[in-house]
Amino acid sequence: MNRLRSSARRQSGSPLRATVVGAVLGVWLAFSGAGCNTNNTASAESFAVVTIPNRAPGDIATAICQVFGAEGYSGGVTGRGELVFEKLGSRGTTVAREGVVATRSGAQTIIRVRVEVIALAAGAHRLQCKAFIVRGGSDPFFQDEVGIANRRSGPYQDLLNQVVQQLETAPPPESAAPRGS
């Protein structure tokens, strides 16, 4: 008789349990698909972009290196049209990404910025960048590169704007300067 009562209790509780489990699973699926996710392959064009008219790629690369160097970044040209700069992240960023124990043990987070110079029509160039937080130390095998969200692109847009300002104050290239006869 006790066996029949416990079986009846289990059966009567199972629709409610299934509903609760289904609701929790549904909420989890909804939030896992719409969370605060960053995409490593997101277009740099949507992060920080400027257009530079009438300048040689070498002049642009020099200005980029000067501006990023002045902000504490190290690095330079890594390939055709690409520059990579890095600097150490703040202690707060390191604690958030690596954890308290790893930070106390000497772990350090790196901020990496990939800058591209893309040739456009009529001698213009598009300068675009994408920033990443890199954890896992200086060994590339252990590094984990996570893209910084587009809503945090302000400081990097400011750096690209400084490149444009520096190029505007520099004299134009000889090929674009008017020649007197």
N, C-alpha and C positions, 0 to 999 in steps of 0.2 A: 504494500500500500504506500509506504514511504517512497518507494521507487517511482511510482506513478505520479506522486505529487511533485517530486523534484524534476521529473521529466516535463511535466506540465509547466512548471515555473521557467525552466530553460526555454521552452518553446514560446512562452508568452513574452519573454524578455528579448528574444532574438530579433523581432522586427524593429524594436526601438534601438537595439545595438547596431543593427545594420544601417539604420537611418543616421545615427550619430557617426559611425565610421564613414559612411558615404559623404556626409556633410564635411567632416574633417578632411577627407581625401580631396573633395572638390575645392575647398578653400586652399589647401596646400598646392594643388595644381594651378589654380588661378594666380596665386602669388608667385609661384616659381616661374611662371611664364612672363609675368609683368613686373618683375623685381627691378632693383637698381643694378642692372647688369651693364658692364662696359664691354665693348667689342674690340678685340685687338686688331681686327681687319677693317675697322671703320675708316671711311675715307678721310684723309687729312684735310681735304677741301672743306669739310664741314667743321673742322676744329679751329684752325687759324690760317688765314690766307691774305696775301696782298699781291697786287700787280705792280710790276716795276717796268716802266717804259724806257726804251733806248739806253740800255746798259749791257755791257759785256758780262758773260757768266763769271769770268775771273774777278771783275770788280764787285759783283754781287757776293761771291763767295768770300772775298776779303772783308767786306762790310759785315757779313753774317758772323764770321769768326771774331771780329772786333767787338760786336755788340754782345754776343753770347759770352765771350771771354770776360768782358767787363762785368757781367752778371754772375761770374764765378763758375761758369761751365768750362770744361776741358773737352777737347775732341777736335774734329775737323772733317775733311773730305774722306769718305769711305768708298765711294764708287762714282760712276758717272751721274752727275746731277744730284747726289745725295750727300748730306753731311749729318754726322751724329755727334751730339754733345751730351755730356753727363756731368752731374754734380751730386754730392751727397744730400740725401733728404734730411728733413728736420728730425729731431729726436722724437717728436710726437708722431710723425709719419712712421718712423721705424717701430715705435711701440705698437702702433695700430696695425702694422703689416706683419711684423716679425714676432710680436709678443713681448711681454715684460722680461721673461727669463732669457730669451735670445738677445734682447737689447742689452741686458746687464752682462751678458757673456761677450759682447762686442759686435753683435750683428749690426749691419748698417744698410739702410735702404738707399737706392740710387734713383735719381730722377733722370730719365733718358729722353732726349728730344731728337726726333728724326726730321730733318729739314730737306725738302726737295726743291730744286730749281727746275722749272718746266718751261721750255721755249714755247712762245706763242707767236702769232703772226706779227709782222711789222717790227721785229726787233724787241718786242716786249717779252717779259718773263713772269710766270706766276711763281711766287714763293709761298710754299705751304708747309705746315709742320703738324706733327702729332706727338703728344707727350705720353710717357709711360712711367709707371712706378715699377721698379725692378727690385725684387727681393731675392734673397738667396746668395748674397755675397758677390765677390768679384769673379768667381769661377763661372764661365758661361754655361757649363754643364748643369749647374744647380740653379741657375737664374730662372725666375718666373716673371715675365713681363706682362703687366696688366695696364691696359689703356686707361688714361685719365678721361673722365666723362667730359663731353662737349660743353657742359655748363660751367666747367672750370677752365675754360680756354683763355680767359681774360689776360692773365700774365704773359701768355705765349703770344697772343695777338699784339700786346704791347711791345714785345721784343721785335716782332716782325715790323711793326710800325716804326720802331727806332731804326731798323735797317733802312727803311724807305727814307726817313728823315736824314740819315747819314749820307745816303746816296744823293739826295737832293741838294745837300750843302756842299758836296764834293764837285769839282769841275766836271763837266760832261766829257765823255771820251772824245779824242781828237777827230774820229771819223764823223761824229755828229755835230761838231762845232762848225759854225760858218767860217769859210775861208775868205780872207780878203785878197783882192787882186791888185 
